[in-house]
Structure formats: C-alpha cells, structure tokens
Amino acid sequence: MSSKMKSSDTSIRLQVFLAHAGAASRRAAEKIIADGRVTVNGVKITEMGAKVLPSDIVLLDGKPVKPETRFHYLVLNKPEGYICASADTHDRPLALDLLPSVNERLYNVGRLDYRSCGLVLFTNDGDFSAKVSHPGSQIEKEYIVTSSVPISDSVASDFTGGVLVEGVLYKAALAERLGTRILRVVMIEGKNREIRRVFSYFHLHAEKLQRVRIGPVKIGSLEEGKSRPLTGREIKELSGAKTW
C-alpha cells in the first residue's frame, strides 16, 4: 500500500492529533471532542482549541490513541447494499469489511449511500481526508445513473442550469444523456443525496447510481467489491487539489 511517514515534534490542536491518529477525519474529530469522548492527561476536553504534545496521554472512549506513522490510501468499488460507516445499528454490511486487513484504523473519505455503488476512498491520513473532503477542493465526482424510465431531454440541461427543490439549489457541473435511460453527471460540491433528489423532482427513479470517478481516480477495471491502493500520482493530485 502507498504510505508516507509523518512526525509531530510540536504541540498541535487536539482535533488534528486525533486525525493524525487515524481516529477520524478532522471534521469528525471535532464532533468527537464536543461529545466529551476525549481526555488529555486525565482531563476531559470538550472545546476546540486545546493543544497536545507528543508526551501527553490522549484517550478516546478510554482507549489510548497515538499519531499514525504509516498511512494508507485505498479506493474501493463499493457494491450496492453496503454502508460507508465504522459501525451500523441495523447490522448492515460495512464497506470497510471489504478492505484488506491492516493494523491501522481506516475510514471513508466522503460516502455513497446504501443503495449506490462505485468508488469510495479510504485512508487513515487526516490531513489527506480534510483536503479531499473540503468543499473548496473542487474535486470532480462523476456518476453514471440509470433510470427506470426514459429521461427527457430537459433533465440534463435543467440540472446543469440549476434545479430548486424545496428551497435548495441543486446544480451539476455537467449532465448529459448517454442513452434513453442513462445520464452522466459530474458534481463538484455535491449535496447529500443530490442526484436522487433531482431525479425524484423530475419523477424519475434511479435504478442504478454508480460513481465512476473521483478526480484523477477512475473505476477502470476494478471489480465490484474489490479495492486497490491509490497510485503516487493519484495521491499527489488529490492532495494538491485547490482547497481555498
């Protein structure tokens, strides 16, 4: 697997520390702190801004966490019927369980819903996750959507121009018909379940929703349910994406 080494020789923010420890993405780490799940040297921390040193004892849910020294970057072709989460109260299968076993804790960067399939990134590198997930990264996500009924000519043009659904504007960077029932959609700053909401607005049902590209990472010949390490070029391009 592709990996890199990182070190911490000065104090850093607690949420950054947790991200470097592979506990969660930086944004998720902020919620973990706010929920009172973290202690530093025996003191519960619930506010942002706290800093820690390498010598500090940091516990998450009572268990020690330390910054990772080996980082992993994987892409999975997630099948339909798997969820992107570290656990599920309904005992549905986890996309994480399809990945090869490593000593470090991996988590998904972004997600696909239970009924969708295609590419999902996984890592234990909090900085990488923060860059790729940031709305300002301008990383394209490409989808192929198959409708249960024919798609009218206006759907693609309206989606590209912007569709207002219940007061929320949904807009694709690109949308084009590839066939009577197939739409290719490219999103940049996608909202939760955006494609499905737009399809519903046009009285369409997405029979299959597949993500086939995330920035430079293409689905290619990667079989459903299989994963592979990102290449050095892919990691570099994703890490170097615009974030501000």
Buried (B, 14 or more C-beta within 10 A) or exposed (E): BBBEEEEBEEEBBBBBBBBBBBBBBBBBBBEBBBEEBBBBEEEEBEEEEBEBBEEEEBBBEEEEBEBBEBBBBBBBBBBBEBBBBEEEEEEEEBBBEBBEEBEBBBBBBBBBBBEBBBBBBBBBBBBBBBBBBBEEBEBBBBBBBBBEEEBEEEBBEBBBEEBEBEEEEBBBBBBBBEEEBBBBBBBBBBBEBBBBBBBEBBEBEBBBBBBBBBBBBBBEEBEBEEBBBBBEEBBEBBBEBEBE
